[in-house]
Amino acid sequence: MTITPVRITETPEWKALAEHQRSLAGRHLRELFADDPTRGETLTVDAADLHLDFSKNRLTAETVRLLAAVAERAGLRERIDAMFAGEHINVTEDRAVLHVALRAPEGSSITTDGRDVVPDVHAVLRDMEDFARRVRGGEWRGHSGKRIRAVVNIGIGGSDLGPKMAYEALKDHTDRSMVFRFVSNVDGSDIWEATCDLDPAETLFIVSSKTFTTLETLTNATTARDWLLAGLGDRSAVAKHFVAVSTNAEKVREFGIDPANMFGFWDWVGGRYSYDSAIGLSLMIAIGPEAFRDMLAGFRAIDEHFRTAPFERNLPALMGLIGVWYYDLWGAGTQAVLPYDHYLSRFADYLQQLEMESNGKSVTLTGEPVDLPTGPVVWGTPGTNGQHAYYQLIHQGTRLIPADFIGFLHPHHRVGTHHDLLMANFFAQTEALAFGRTREEVEAEGVPAAQVPHRTFAGNHPTNTLLAPALTPRVLGELVATYEHRVLTQGVVWGIDSFDQWGVELGKALAQRIVPELTAEGSPELRHDSSTNALIRRYRAARAG
Ligand SMILES: O=P(O)(O)OC[C@H]1O[C@H](O)[C@H](O)[C@@H](O)[C@@H]1O
C-alpha cells in the first residue's frame, strides 16, 4: 500500500492550530477555569467504562475543534478504515496491522491478503482455552504425573511486557494456588531467580517469541530446558513441560518443541500489540478463559468507539491529539502516566514499548525527515509512591510534563480507609498541578518572606484524568486499546510508520559480532572504536582472571 503522508505543518489546519496556540500561550489554567466554570463537565468524554476529564489541559473547546481538523487533514479517518480493512498500513514491512482482529467477535469478518482472519483467531483462542482449562484443572500434568503449579513465560519485548503487565494488573483475578513468573533478560540472574525455588516436575515453560529467533529468549529457553532435564533426567519430559507461542513453526520444531504444543499467531500482529493474542497464554492460565474473554470485550468496546466516534468525542484520538498539542506546540518531551492502582505497577513499562518503539521515528512513511518532534519519553509509576519521589519536579521544576492520571472508583480490597486516602491524593494532585498556589496566597498564610518564592506553586501543569469503575479484565482491555489507538493517532499526524522497529536492529547485530570476541580462544583482534576496544579488553582480562 502506498500512503503519501501529509506534511502536516504546511496545511492550513496546522497553521490555524499554531496560531491558536500563540493566543493561549500566556493564559493560565486558573483563567481558563474562571472564563468557563463548566469546563470541568464539558471538556470530558466517555467511552465504554472510561471517563476522560481533559479539562485540566491548556486548551479550550476551540482547541479540540482545531485538533480534530488536524486529524482529519492528516488522514486519520482513512487510516483507521484502512487498518480495520486489513490493508498494509505497516508500509516499510509491507504488512497489515490487525491487532483489532484479535478481539473481533466470532462471526464477523476481517480480510487481509484474501483471507478472513477472524476464524483463525477464534480457532487459536479455543485451543488456548482448552489448554488453559486443562492446566488450571490439573488435567494437564507434568512428566512424572504431578500437577503443574508454576508457569514460567519466557519472552522479551512484546512477548513479555504485555503478559507480565496484565498478570500484575489482574493479580486479584488470578489462581493464587499457582505461581507465575516472567523471564526476559539474557542476564542469567533472571532465569536463575525465576527457577531457583521451583520443582521441575511441577513447572511449565511457555516460550513466547513471534520470530523464535530472539537471542535472549532462545538462550533462556535452552537454560530452562537444561534445568528441567537436570531435574527430571529424561528428554521426553520436554513434551509435558514446554509449549511455544510463535508465528514460526519451523524454528519451534528445531528447538525441540512439538508444533502440536504450539499456539500460533500471525505477522499482522506487531509484538507490542500482541498480548491479547496467544502471547497472552500465561495470562489466560492465570486468570482463566472467561476473564480473558472479558478483557477482549473491553478491547473491542474501545475499538468500536475509536472506529466510529467523531474525533472531537473520540477518547483515544483526543488523548493522542492532546499529546501532539504538547509535544509539538508547547515543547514537551515526555509523557508521564501515573496510575493510582498498585496493580498497574508495570503499566508504564508496557507503554514504553508500545509508544516509544512505535513512534520513536525520525523519517516519514516515504523516508523524508519528519518536520515535527515525534514520540515522547513515556514513564511513570503508581501513585502515591511517585508523589514522594519525583513529583517535586513536575510541580516546581522548569519542564513541562503532561501527565495522565488513571484512577478507579472501587478498590480491589476494602482495607480500612486506604482507598479514600489514595483517591484523595489522586484528586489533590491534578488540582495542585493545575492551580498551584499563588504568591499572594502563600503570603496570606504568614509564610516568612524568604520562603515565599520556594513555597509558591506556579501551577498550569496539564493533566488528563482517566476514571473507571474498577480495574477489571474488561477495563484493562479498554485502557490498553486506548493507548494503542492513541499511538496510531499520533503516528498518523506525524506521517510515520508506527508499526516497524528497525532501530532495534543495529545493537542486536553488533552484539552478535561481539560475542565471539569475548569468548573465542586467542582473543581475536578488536576492530571497534577505541572506547569499545578498551572496554572489551577490560572484560576479557576479568574473564581470564
Ligand atoms: O517475539 P520476538 O520475536 O521474540 O520479539 C521480541 C521483541 O524483540 C524485538 O527486538 C522487537 O524490537 C520487539 O518489537 C519484539 O517484541
The ligand as an ORCA input file, in Angstrom:
! r2SCAN-3c Opt
* xyz 0 1
  O       8.642    -12.020     19.981
  P      10.031    -11.912     19.458
  O      10.129    -12.237     18.007
  O      10.975    -12.764     20.285
  O      10.492    -10.430     19.593
  C      10.633     -9.812     20.828
  C      10.917     -8.332     20.680
  O      12.186     -8.167     20.110
  C      12.471     -7.262     19.095
  O      13.754     -6.804     19.281
  C      11.495     -6.135     18.845
  O      12.092     -4.881     18.970
  C      10.263     -6.186     19.670
  O       9.258     -5.499     18.976
  C       9.817     -7.585     19.941
  O       8.642     -7.552     20.715
*
